Amino acid sequence: MADKGFTDKVKGKVKEVAGDITGDNAEKASGLVDQVVGKAKEVASNAKDVAEEVVEKAKDKIDEAK
């Protein structure tokens, strides 16, 4: 998840706009789904980063207490 869902969001936006221009509601909906998937990946990645930071701080506190 190096891009944190960025490519999914961009791909989704392109599909949404293309569907909007051509009147293809299925393509537009598919683009919206891709954007949601991208946002979910971004949120999951951010949550993982925060959790890792909390664990690291907890380990530091434990080491300080020794």
Phi, psi and omega in degrees: 000045182297324182270000178052039176085004183302314183295323177296319180294318179294312179302317180296319180295319178299314180295321179299312181295317179299317178295322178295316181294317184273351182078017180270097183295329178294318179294319179297315179296320178299320177296319178296320177298316179300321179294321178295318177300316179298317179294320178297319177297320179298313180296317180297318180295317179296319178297319178298316179299316180295317180298318179296322179294319178297316179298317180298317179295321178296319177298319178298317180296320178295317178297322178294326183284344182285000000 
